Amino acid sequence: MSLHIRPATADDAALILRFITDLAIYEKAEHEVKTDVTGIRDSLFGAGSTTHGLICEQDGVPVGFAVYFFSYSTWLGKHGIYLEDLYVAPEHRKLGAGKALLRHLAQLAVTKGCGRMEWAVLDWNTPAMEFYEAFGARPKDDWVCYRLTGQALLDFAAG
C-alpha cells in the first residue's frame, strides 16, 4: 500500500464534488450542497482563487481529499491554515490517509511560517474528535463560531 498526496487540479472537480457530497451525507447535510462540477472548478481553480485542494491516492486510486485556505492571526502576526474539509472514503479509512493529509498540511504550515492550523468538527462527530485529539489537536472551548449566509447575508449586505 502506497499513499501519495498531490495538489488537486481542475480535472479533479468532479472527484472533489463526489467527496464533498459523500462528506455531506455523512454529516447528515446533503441538502446543503448547492454547488456542481462547474462551481467547484470555477471557485477552487479559477483565476484569483485563494483556496487549495489536495487529493490523497492509494496506489493511484483517489481515497480522500482536503480543501484549505490561508487565514491570518492578528494576535500572532502570522498566517495560518484553515482546513475547510477533510474526507476519506469509508472503505479506505484506517490506512493512514486522513493522518497523511493532515500531516501534509502541518508540514505546509511549518514551511510557510504559519502560526496555527484550525478546523471545525460537528459536536456529535466523536470519531473525528478522537482522531484529531490522538495527535495533539485540542478543541477550543472559549469561542463560538458564527455564520451569515443565504437571505440573512443578502439582507445585511443591502443595509
Disulfide bonds with the S-S distance in Angstrom:
none
